């Protein structure tokens, strides 16, 4: 019985942390959907390159 209580407590804590992170970044986000979709034009070139390569390779699967 103790193991199931520990698992339940761990799940509740995990969900609280995930919801907290979501709320924090929701408040930080701007109201513009364009800014959300393009990442505020602040992505590094290597992130853009990796995204383009992953998109290109997904067509071959």
C-alpha positions in Angstrom: 0.0 0.0 0.0 2.9 2.4 0.7 4.2 2.1 -2.8 1.0 3.1 -4.4 0.8 6.2 -2.1 4.3 7.1 -3.1 3.5 6.7 -6.8 0.4 8.8 -6.3 2.3 11.6 -4.5 5.0 11.6 -7.2 2.3 11.9 -9.9 0.6 14.7 -8.2 3.9 16.6 -7.7 4.8 16.0 -11.3 1.5 17.3 -12.5 1.8 20.4 -10.3 5.2 21.2 -11.7 4.1 20.7 -15.3 1.0 22.9 -14.7 3.2 25.5 -13.0 5.6 25.6 -15.9 2.7 25.9 -18.3 1.1 28.8 -16.4 4.5 30.6 -16.1 5.2 30.5 -19.8 1.6 31.3 -20.6 1.9 34.6 -18.7 5.3 35.3 -20.4 3.9 34.6 -23.9 2.7 37.5 -26.0 -0.8 37.8 -27.3 0.3 37.5 -30.9 -0.1 34.2 -32.6 2.4 35.3 -35.3 5.0 35.7 -32.5 4.2 32.3 -31.2 4.5 30.6 -34.6 7.8 32.1 -35.5 9.4 32.0 -32.1 9.7 35.8 -31.8 12.4 35.5 -34.6 14.9 34.6 -31.9 15.8 31.0 -33.0 19.5 30.3 -33.5 20.7 29.3 -36.9 21.5 25.8 -35.8 18.0 25.3 -34.4 16.6 26.4 -37.7 18.9 24.1 -39.6 18.0 21.1 -37.4 14.3 21.8 -37.9 14.7 22.1 -41.6 16.7 18.8 -41.8 14.1 17.0 -39.6 11.4 18.2 -41.9 13.2 17.2 -45.0 14.0 13.7 -43.6 10.4 13.1 -42.5 9.4 12.9 -46.1 11.6 9.8 -46.7 10.1 7.7 -43.9 
